[in-house]
Amino acid sequence: MSGQMIVKPSAESLTTAARAATKGKGLPPVHLWNPPFCGDLDMRIARDGTWFYLGTPIGRPELVRLFSTILRRDGDDYFLVTPVEKVGITVDDAPFVAVDFETSGTGPDQTLTFTTNVGDTVTAGQDAPIRVVRDAETGEPSPYVLVRTNLEALIDRKSFYRLVEIGSHHDHDGTSWFGLWSGGVFFPIIPSAELP
């Protein structure tokens, strides 16, 4: 029998390990950790950003924030990762929701700084692109901004409406597009010809 201890994943063990890992400043280096996969946990992040454990919403914002700091995406799968365990969780759409933004400057000098439901802030630009996915049947847009490595935030509806108000038309790949400037980068939303 080997001396390795089998870890059974639980929200409690993850909470303890996450607290230990986040004692320093900033986000823990989850990209550097390669613990063994310990199975899936009955944890889900809904499209509106609500975190569920065993089918019940997690009502403590500080606990959601803590879990969000140890979240990692590998390929299409999401995991909570600590130095000693890695557990799979379900994410319905994006793991975060951009619930507000601030703007400064105009045109190519404009910057858009988003705040997420878990308290992260990110300024859209080359390293934090905005992308818009349109539903194939309805054409309805789903806008996202990259928050951390492979982790995006769905931009909520009220923020997206505000973004549309400050959008502009610009030539992109030889076609006129309506989109947004931030950090010196133009992010296309919809071809100008498709606007009413």
Secondary structure as UniProt FT lines:
FT   HELIX           11..21
FT   HELIX           30..32
FT   STRAND          37..45
FT   TURN            47..48
FT   STRAND          51..53
FT   TURN            54..55
FT   STRAND          56..57
FT   HELIX           61..69
FT   STRAND          71..74
FT   TURN            75..76
FT   STRAND          77..81
FT   STRAND          86..91
FT   STRAND          96..104
FT   HELIX           107..109
FT   STRAND          111..116
FT   TURN            117..118
FT   STRAND          121..123
FT   TURN            126..127
FT   STRAND          130..134
FT   TURN            136..138
FT   STRAND          141..148
FT   TURN            149..150
FT   STRAND          151..155
FT   HELIX           157..165
FT   STRAND          168..172
FT   TURN            173..174
FT   STRAND          175..182
FT   TURN            183..184
FT   STRAND          185..191
FT   HELIX           192..194
//
